[in-house]
Amino acid sequence: MSIDWTSSHAPALAGEIAVPGDKSISHRAIMLAALAEGCSRIDGFLEGEDTRATARIFADLGVRIETPNASRRIVHGVGLHGLRGAARPLDCGNSGTCMRLLCGVLAGQAFDSTLVGDESLSRRPMRRVTEPLAAMGARIDSGEGGVPPLRIAGGHRLRGIDYITPVASAQVKSAVLLAGLQADGETEVREAHPTRDYTERMLAAFGWPIAFEPGRARLAGGHRLRATDVVVPADFSSAAFFLVAASIVPGSRLLLRAVGLNPRRTGLLQALRLMGADIREHAPRELGGEPVADLEVRHARLRGIDVPVELVPDMIDEFPALFVAAAVADGITRVRGAAELRVKESDRIAVMAAGLRRLGIPVEETPDGASITGGRLAGGEVDSAGDHRIAMSFAVAGAVAAGPVRIGDCANVATSFPGFVDLARAIGMAVAEG
């Protein structure tokens, strides 16, 4: 199903809002609750297509999951070795997180599994996960070029490894650690650039002994996960669109409640502040072991910057929103070290560059980034390439464009933020479907 949006000029944005629960944490909460012994309750679960795909897969694997109301799941865990093989391929939809982490979960099981995804996911690289798992003893066959479908052979004994990640990826790290739960001996993952530690924090919350610090995590097999209740904080990646919107629409003031501020996730917050954004943190606290705060953002005049390379791994999902901030900033914003953007749900560098050029903004691409010269956004038509984060970013751009911005192929927003249009309208954005 194809859905188009039109985003038009908006007056000052105002209000207090809560964005949906964190997608990455929702995925991991379902997985670890399913592998735990006992009953876990998850509150704040993201009701998106990606996370629902993860829940459906574990139901197919024999886990009873109740949905007493929206954003809540009650998971009756079966233990690390209590999963049973599914009669059909396990459909991960559009979710790379789901597929890559499941590789780690399923690599040491006794049964065979096949992981499939939609057209976009079926083009995404999986060797970065399958190769370290193969070093642990797993057998995973893929399509030509290392893309899905992935066929995981059961009955292979795993052994712990000391793995140095060649790319900064929390998904790769998490897949290896999850396989390590079922492996003989100790598994250690080391990273040149530390990535978000959601999996490490949640493993500790579920009672698995694990030692971790930025850039390093170590655990041994042979333990058990114990059921626990999880409260999922608001997703920083979803908050990002509104942080940028309120920063660039004159007269705006927004308060975003209980946003997750995992230190390996908030690179965009630091980059926006370097650009001159007025974003303040209130009531810092913890939810489910994760740091959160209320974020107050006011309109500010932004300036172009050279985005520090060390921030790139901590904002890889937020670059489409940053590109929009750069498009209206004074001067040039340069992004380097972000080649990973080319293998996300779309080639985000190419798609954002093409869209911004159609709206009158000069953009020069490089293999691992872009240079964006800020100016005045014009109206026009852009293609999101079916990428949810790009669709929402151009909706933000429309709020300050000289004319309406028509955005094609927005249906996949439902994967991560199904209520985006309603929430955008609630704060004063003019986004229409169709």
Secondary structure, DSSP 8 states (H G I E B T S, - for coil): ----EEEE-----EEEE---B-HHHHHHHHHHHHHSEEEEEEES---SHHHHHHHHHHHHTT-EEE-SSTTEEEEEEE-TT-----SS-EE-TT-HHHHHHHHHHHTTSSS-EEEE--TTGGGS--HHHHHHHHHTT-EEE-STTS-S-EEEESS---B--EEEESS--HHHHHHHHHHHTTSBSEEEEEESS----HHHHHHHHTT--EEEETTEEEEESS---B---EE--B-HHHHHHHHHHHHHSTT-EEEEEEEE--TTT-HHHHHHHHTT-EEEEEEEEEETTEEEEEEEEE----B--B--GGGGGGGGGGHHHHHHHHHHSBSEEEE-S-GGGGGSSS-HHHHHHHHHHHTT--EEEETTEEEEE------EEEE-TT-HHHHHHHHHHHTTSSS-EEEE--GGGGGT-TTHHHHHHHTT-EEEE-
